[in-house]
Amino acid sequence: MNVDLLSRPAEEVAPRLLGSVLTCETSEGTVRITVTETEAYAGTADPASHAYRGRTPRNAVMFGPAGHLYVYRSHGLHWCANVVTGQDGIASAVLIRAGRVVEGEDLARERRGERVESPRLARGPGNFCQALGITGEHNGVNLLTGGPVMLSEGEPVPAAHIRVGPRVGVSKAHDWQHRFYLAGDPTVSAYRLSPRAKPSAGA
């Protein structure tokens, strides 16, 4: 993956990450997942971003450099993985919402549950991390230097196969068209409007 590509604003990088591949190597084995759904978060300019109110110890990784992994726990339950984008010092990241397991499916199913169907193994950001084996220990990892979690380019996705829509489950700026996903792909998560969501100005 080219760091120059990742150094652009999140809303430009998010659709370009569709079809890319995230690989995680642990003592249990290797899982590789092709990305099928992403969401862009534009830092201090984005009310839904963790960095909206500025830098904190929790969100510091979001401020760069590009190509690192920002991992946080959602609602105290699930790990979520973001690819840091943009210029160093300016917070920006792309949440990986869903993907298709292309290697290590047995290990992914062991982590997710034996009865989970293949399209659901990495559907949703928490399930994605669980299937891949990403935890808070991977926060800040460089995705481009051959570490335990790696981001690589996959097959190019034609623009005609990409759909754009509002973000899922956030209460602020939920109607911003910053969610990108592969049309008709069964691994993509269902749209869900937060019960706390209120109309907001689009971006």
VEXDREN-2710 file (C-alpha; in Angstrom, 1 decimal):
% VEXDREN-2710
k/r/px/py/pz
1/MET/0.0/0.0/0.0
2/ASN/1.3/3.4/-1.0
3/VAL/1.7/5.8/1.9
4/ASP/1.1/8.7/-0.4
5/LEU/-2.4/7.4/-1.0
6/LEU/-3.1/7.2/2.7
7/SER/-1.8/10.7/3.3
8/ARG/-4.9/12.2/1.7
9/PRO/-8.2/13.2/3.5
10/ALA/-10.2/10.3/5.0
11/GLU/-13.1/10.7/2.6
12/GLU/-10.8/10.3/-0.3
13/VAL/-9.0/7.3/1.1
14/ALA/-12.1/5.4/2.3
15/PRO/-13.3/4.3/-1.1
16/ARG/-9.8/3.5/-2.2
17/LEU/-9.4/1.0/0.7
18/LEU/-12.2/-1.1/-0.6
19/GLY/-10.6/-4.3/-2.0
20/SER/-7.5/-3.8/0.0
21/VAL/-6.4/-6.6/2.4
22/LEU/-5.6/-6.5/6.1
23/THR/-3.5/-9.4/7.5
24/CYS/-3.0/-10.1/11.1
25/GLU/-0.4/-12.7/12.4
26/THR/-0.7/-14.0/15.9
27/SER/0.5/-17.0/17.8
28/GLU/-2.8/-18.7/16.8
29/GLY/-2.1/-18.3/13.1
30/THR/-2.8/-15.9/10.3
31/VAL/-6.1/-14.4/9.1
32/ARG/-6.4/-12.3/5.9
33/ILE/-9.5/-10.2/5.1
34/THR/-10.5/-8.2/2.0
35/VAL/-12.1/-4.9/3.0
36/THR/-15.7/-4.5/1.7
37/GLU/-17.0/-1.5/3.8
38/THR/-15.4/1.6/5.2
39/GLU/-16.3/4.9/6.9
40/ALA/-14.4/8.2/6.9
41/TYR/-13.9/10.3/9.9
42/ALA/-12.4/13.8/9.4
43/GLY/-10.9/14.6/12.8
44/THR/-11.5/18.0/14.3
45/ALA/-13.8/19.0/11.5
46/ASP/-16.1/16.0/12.1
47/PRO/-18.6/15.9/15.1
48/ALA/-18.7/12.1/15.0
49/SER/-14.9/11.7/15.2
50/HIS/-13.0/10.8/18.3
51/ALA/-10.7/13.7/17.5
52/TYR/-13.4/16.4/17.2
53/ARG/-12.5/18.1/20.5
54/GLY/-8.7/17.8/20.0
55/ARG/-5.9/15.4/20.9
56/THR/-6.1/13.2/23.9
57/PRO/-4.1/10.2/25.1
58/ARG/-6.8/7.9/23.6
59/ASN/-6.9/9.4/20.1
60/ALA/-3.3/10.5/19.7
61/VAL/-2.6/7.9/17.0
62/MET/-5.3/9.6/14.8
63/PHE/-3.1/12.6/14.5
64/GLY/-0.6/10.8/12.3
65/PRO/1.5/9.7/10.7
66/ALA/-0.6/8.0/8.0
67/GLY/-0.5/4.3/7.6
68/HIS/-0.8/3.4/11.3
69/LEU/-3.6/1.5/13.0
70/TYR/-5.9/3.3/15.5
71/VAL/-7.7/0.8/17.7
72/TYR/-10.4/1.7/20.2
73/ARG/-13.0/-0.2/22.2
74/SER/-16.6/0.5/21.3
75/HIS/-19.1/0.7/24.2
76/GLY/-16.6/-1.2/26.3
77/LEU/-17.2/-4.3/24.4
78/HIS/-15.7/-4.5/20.9
79/TRP/-12.4/-3.5/19.4
80/CYS/-12.6/-1.3/16.2
81/ALA/-9.8/-0.8/13.7
82/ASN/-9.1/2.4/11.8
83/VAL/-6.4/3.2/9.2
84/VAL/-4.9/6.6/10.0
85/THR/-4.9/8.9/7.0
86/GLY/-4.1/12.5/6.1
87/GLN/-1.1/14.7/7.0
88/ASP/0.9/14.2/10.1
89/GLY/-0.5/16.3/12.9
90/ILE/-4.0/16.5/11.5
91/ALA/-6.4/13.9/12.8
92/SER/-8.0/11.7/10.1
93/ALA/-8.9/8.0/10.0
94/VAL/-11.0/5.4/8.1
95/LEU/-13.0/2.9/10.1
96/ILE/-12.9/-0.6/8.7
97/ARG/-16.5/-1.7/8.9
98/ALA/-16.6/-5.1/7.2
99/GLY/-14.7/-7.6/5.1
100/ARG/-14.5/-11.0/3.5
101/VAL/-12.2/-13.6/5.0
102/VAL/-9.8/-14.9/2.3
103/GLU/-7.3/-16.8/4.5
104/GLY/-7.6/-18.4/7.9
105/GLU/-11.4/-18.9/7.9
106/ASP/-11.2/-21.8/10.4
107/LEU/-9.3/-19.5/12.9
108/ALA/-11.7/-16.7/12.2
109/ARG/-14.7/-19.0/12.9
110/GLU/-13.1/-20.3/16.0
111/ARG/-12.9/-16.7/17.3
112/ARG/-16.4/-15.8/16.2
113/GLY/-18.3/-19.0/16.8
114/GLU/-18.7/-22.3/14.9
115/ARG/-22.2/-21.5/13.7
116/VAL/-21.4/-18.1/12.2
117/GLU/-21.9/-18.2/8.4
118/SER/-19.0/-17.1/6.2
119/PRO/-20.4/-13.7/5.1
120/ARG/-21.0/-12.8/8.8
121/LEU/-17.5/-13.6/10.1
122/ALA/-16.2/-10.1/9.6
123/ARG/-19.4/-8.1/9.1
124/GLY/-19.4/-5.1/11.4
125/PRO/-16.3/-3.3/12.9
126/GLY/-16.3/-5.4/16.1
127/ASN/-16.7/-8.7/14.3
128/PHE/-14.0/-7.6/11.8
129/CYS/-11.5/-7.1/14.6
130/GLN/-12.5/-10.3/16.4
131/ALA/-12.1/-12.4/13.3
132/LEU/-8.8/-10.8/12.4
133/GLY/-7.4/-11.0/15.9
134/ILE/-6.9/-7.3/16.4
135/THR/-7.0/-6.0/20.0
136/GLY/-5.9/-2.8/21.8
137/GLU/-2.3/-4.2/21.8
138/HIS/-2.2/-3.3/18.1
139/ASN/-3.0/0.4/18.6
140/GLY/-0.4/2.4/16.8
141/VAL/1.1/-0.4/14.7
142/ASN/2.6/0.7/11.4
143/LEU/0.6/-1.2/8.7
144/LEU/3.2/-0.7/6.0
145/THR/6.4/-2.1/7.5
146/GLY/5.7/-5.8/7.8
147/GLY/4.5/-5.8/11.5
148/PRO/1.9/-8.1/13.0
149/VAL/-0.9/-6.3/11.2
150/MET/-0.3/-5.4/7.5
151/LEU/-2.3/-3.5/4.9
152/SER/-1.8/-4.4/1.2
153/GLU/-3.4/-3.6/-2.0
154/GLY/-5.9/-6.0/-3.5
155/GLU/-7.7/-6.2/-6.8
156/PRO/-8.8/-2.8/-8.0
157/VAL/-12.5/-2.1/-7.4
158/PRO/-14.4/-0.5/-10.4
159/ALA/-16.1/2.8/-9.4
160/ALA/-19.4/1.3/-10.7
161/HIS/-19.2/-1.3/-7.9
162/ILE/-18.9/1.2/-5.1
163/ARG/-21.9/2.6/-3.2
164/VAL/-21.9/5.7/-0.9
165/GLY/-24.3/6.4/2.0
166/PRO/-24.6/7.7/5.6
167/ARG/-22.6/6.4/8.4
168/VAL/-24.0/3.6/10.6
169/GLY/-24.9/3.9/14.3
170/VAL/-23.5/7.4/15.1
171/SER/-25.6/10.1/16.6
172/LYS/-23.7/13.1/15.3
173/ALA/-23.2/13.9/11.6
174/HIS/-24.8/10.5/10.9
175/ASP/-26.1/11.8/7.6
176/TRP/-22.7/12.6/6.2
177/GLN/-22.1/10.5/3.0
178/HIS/-18.9/9.0/4.4
179/ARG/-19.7/5.3/4.3
180/PHE/-18.4/3.4/1.3
181/TYR/-19.2/-0.3/0.4
182/LEU/-19.2/-2.8/-2.3
183/ALA/-22.6/-3.1/-4.0
184/GLY/-24.4/-6.3/-3.4
185/ASP/-21.7/-7.8/-1.3
186/PRO/-23.1/-10.1/1.5
187/THR/-20.4/-9.2/3.9
188/VAL/-21.5/-5.6/4.1
189/SER/-23.3/-4.6/7.3
190/ALA/-26.9/-3.5/7.3
191/TYR/-27.6/0.2/7.7
192/ARG/-28.7/1.2/11.1
193/LEU/-29.7/4.7/12.2
194/SER/-28.8/5.5/15.8
195/PRO/-31.9/6.2/18.0
196/ARG/-30.1/9.3/19.2
197/ALA/-29.5/10.7/15.8
198/LYS/-30.6/14.1/14.9
199/PRO/-30.5/15.9/11.5
200/SER/-27.2/17.6/10.8
201/ALA/-25.6/19.6/8.1
202/GLY/-24.0/17.4/5.4
203/ALA/-20.3/17.5/4.5
END
